[in-house]
């Protein structure tokens, strides 16, 4: 069985390799512009993620935030890894 080359599969493979992903590095690595929409799709399949909220100051002095996502290999069922 071969895996179809899609952004969804590319993101999942990076997460399975232990990468921590956010919106910027996901776009740079896979072209996927919205990892926050992909994560719930994976969760429906049984994957468990660690979310880390990162807060930053914009160049205009206002606060912003984004999330880092990492696959929790201890809680995700072994058959999915």
N, C-alpha and C positions, 0 to 999 in steps of 0.2 A: 504494500500500500504506500503510495507516495503522498506527501503533504503538498497541498496547493500553495503556491507562493502568493500570500496576501499580507497586508499590513497587520491584520488581526493575528495571523500565525507568527509573523516576525516579532511582534511585541511579546507574545506568549513565550517564544523561544528565548528571548533576552531575559525575561523574568525567571524562567526555569534555570538559566545559567547563573542566576544570583545577582543580576544587575538591579540596581535601584533606578527607577525611572521617574521622570517628571515630564511636564508638557514640552519643555525645550529639548532635552536630550532624546526623547521619543521621536520628536519631529525630525531632528538631525539624523538619527539612526535609521528610521523606518519610513518617514514621510507621513506618519500618522499624526494628525494635528489635534486630536482630542483623546488623550489616554483616560481622562475622567469618564468618558462614555464607554470605553472598552472594559474597564475594571468591573462594572456590574455584569457585563456579559460573561466574563470569566467566573464571577462569583456564582452565577446561576448554574454553571457547570460543576461547581464544588470547590473551586480554588479559594484560598483564604489569603488575605493581604494585610500587610502592616502599612498603615497610612501615617505619614509624618508631616504635619503642617509646618511650613516654613513662612515666617513673616519677614517682610523686607520694607524698606523705604524706597519710594519711587524717586525719580530725579526731581519731582515737583514737591517732595517733602510729605506726601501722603503715604499711608500704609497700604500694603498689598500683601497677598499671600498666595502660595501654591502648595501642592502636595507632592511628596515623594512617595512612590509605591514600591513595595518589595514583597515578593512572594514569601509567605510564611511556610517554609518547608516542614516545620514541626507539626503544624495543624492541618495542612492540606493533605487529603488522602493520598497515600503512597502510590496508588494506581494511576493518579493523574500526573505524577512527577515522572 
